[in-house]
Amino acid sequence: MATRRSDGHVMAYVMVPDRATARAIARILVEGRLAASANLWPAESVYRWKGRVTEAREYVVVAKTRRGLAKRLIAAVRAAHPYEVPCIVTYAMDDALPAYAAWIDASTA
């Protein structure tokens, strides 16, 4: 199966407090063409916040987009996010199925 280096694409990784927030943010991104798609799944988190180790049930949102939209995507998530300091990071995509990378481009154009 052929793949190609996908230097122009990133995946955004976002943690949110619940399923409703995950769906709302995913819809904002996809409807606004800031992401081609978003996957949602439950997670358990352990983190330090304000001097205490905390455990929480959260949701993960992973959105696929073009690198050129990353800053706008981050801003859109931040505007809709309830956390004081949310986890919103992007990771470069390496190899990708060419048709999938083209679909991301078309879906975010």
C-alpha positions, 0 to 999 in steps of 0.5 A: 500500500502506497503512503506519502509523507504528510508534512502538511497535516497534523492531528490535534489532541484535546482533553475535555471533561465529558462526552457532551463537550467532546461532541460540541467541540468536534462539531465546531471543528468539522462544521467550521472546516477546521478539521476533516474529522474528529474521534472521541473516546473516554479516558482516565487521567491522573494529573497535578493541578494547583498542588494536588494530584487529581484523578478524573474521567475525561474525554479525548478528542483527536481531530485531523487537519491541515498544518496551516489551520492548526492555530485557528483550530487551537483558538476555536477549541480554546474559545469553547473549552471550559477548562482554565488551562486545557490540553490542546496540542498538535502532532505532525502526521508522518506517512499517510495514505495519499487518498486520506491526506487528499480527503483532509485537504478537500474537507478543510478547504 
